[in-house]
């Protein structure tokens, strides 16, 4: 070994040793796709920093804010970010998409912009219905089963144990990497047999390229005792390779769709395309939050923006040809983001419309994840869905929840959406939105307290609530988050308000982190021309509704709809003016990293 190599190796070991001891300060959770997971629950099950007892002690506050170049288009500005830990050395990062064809890599500790990309695709004039630009978040690959992390993982004192693991991994396991289908650093569950269903186009399905289904993905490879994440579409044996070893190995990719409908696979360390962009959606469409599951990425288009049909789309990430299949609703528009059951079935909500032959409106549909062929559905003429589906596991049964225009929450059995007649729900709640009010956000949120049989479904309402709703935290006129307790007595489901938040202006879909419910009053008006009010973030005990904290006057303008996410022990909110805020505990990680990062 040359003298130069020896010096380089010694410096690397010294840096690794010094910064490894800094790792326990880092938070414990990641947010890999919009609404947190494949079930779209907006629920982070465990976190090393955030918990009800921790917030009750105080010290949770604004940590930083960063000004981004993105300009809003219509009501939309910044989307939810997706997070990653240990990107090139020890930088925890959020990848944030902006409506004006921007995407950013943000250092979660300091708010430093590590990189930014601007896609040169043309932007049409924004209208109230079709804002154009990037209309939703980036995504990373997620698993569909949403199982809690194995006991004993992670650092810190959060309830349960965190899914995050130190950069160096567990003893004897080498460097952790995200398993393609099997969770952090394990390389996934055993791969299913290769082959599977063919790719012939069933009724209602279009495809841009034909061929046999790709072979089932292998689990993450192992090289020198270190787990390696294989990026779909990357040449076998070259994934995440680095001549300098684990310290400089890239930590995966994020998937972003630009306004021209091109899918970009961007490397987390630099934001550069690591594969040739592939055509995915019609240009200037309005699409829902994409999600990458296994080797396929999904999104849905609505509103006929850019002439795009109301449809669900899927692109094969592992094929060089990147074939695309789609399922047209032939009826109503797709509402919100698609979700997945633990078995991998795709669930989508369809809004009102005139249904043609084999078309669907006012419906929840189940599609095959490979072919997008219709498998099952629920439909009722008066069920005008206004949120996408949220799926929660309750007493060993998967339940699909979605809200209707009148503020009802419908619960369906994921195994048989509407029963034999395709029109019978498990439960239809009473309306919670008064006349003239509406449901806020694009989705419900859901969670379950460990060790309890009751589950919780969180409904954001914009406007007044129906008469008789409990005033847990005072009168409600502008809006609120209604926490509905789902119970099961002898097989009979019930869904009643457990608590209601304070009065919130235009509440967004809340998020749940380790039993803490974060409710965002976006302050947004009904149109882009309305000035609105400053956003305020509130934190509640998820079971009692007691407010633990609020951001007061920290933020000065309205938030972008759907711009709140969590990860790595913090909560992030993007405002319409491009300002990004981070809230968390002022711990040692900033004290350790700030001197080296701030110049």
TADA-V40450 format. One line per field, one symbol per residue. phi: phi as a letter, one per 30 degrees, with the letter a starting at -180 (. if undefined). psi: psi as a letter, one per 20 degrees, with the letter a starting at -180 (. if undefined). Layout:
# TADA-V40450
phi = ???
psi = ???
This chain:
# TADA-V40450
phi = .ddddddddddddddddddedddedddcbbbcaeiiaddhdhbcdbadcdaddddddjjdadcabbccdecdbidcbdcedbcacidhibddbccbccdcicbbccdddbidddabbbddddcdddbddbdiidcaddbcdbccdhdddddjdicicddibdddbeedideiciddbddebbidiciideddedjjddcdcdeiccbdbclddddedddedbbiicdbdcdejdedicdhdadciddcdecjbbcbcdddiddcccdddbiddcbdebdbcedidcbdedbcbhcbcbabcaihdiidddacbbbddccddhdbcbbddhadddcicdbbdddjddcbccddlcdddhdbbhbcccbddcciddcaababeccddbbddbcbcbhibdcccaccedidcccbdddaebidchbcddabdddccdeidbdcicadbaabdeicddcbbccdbcjdcddjddcdbjdcbdlaccccccbbcijcdbbbdcabdddbdhdcedbbbhicccccddidddbddddibddbcbbbddcciddcabdhcdccbdddeiccablhibbbbccddjdccbbacdcddddddeedccb
psi = prhghggggggggggggghhiihhiqriqqnirpkgrhilikoogqqhgprghghhiriprphrqppqippqociqeqrqrqqqqloodkopqpopqqhkkqpqopohgijpogrqqppjqqprpqrhhnhaboiarrqrprqiikqqqqqjqrrakqqbqqiqqqhirqpiibpqqpqhjkrpjijrrpqrqqcaqakqorpipqqhqqrqqqqqpqrprpokjpqpppppiqppijpkqpijahhjpqlarqppprhjjpppopphhijqpirpqppgrqqkroqroqpopdkqpqrqqrjjpjjprorpqppohiphilqpqqophkdrqppbqqrprhijpppqppaqropapjrpqlqpqpqphgikpphrqppphjnnpiqrqppqoolkpppppqqrhjjqpppqohingjahjkjorhporrqiprpirrprriqrqqrpppiqiqrpppoppoaqrqqippmhkrqphhrrpoopporookipqqoqphrparppomqrprqpolippopoohjqahrhhpgarqqppqpqphhhjpphqqickgqirqqppkjprrqkjrpqpprhjjppqppapnaihhhghghhhp.
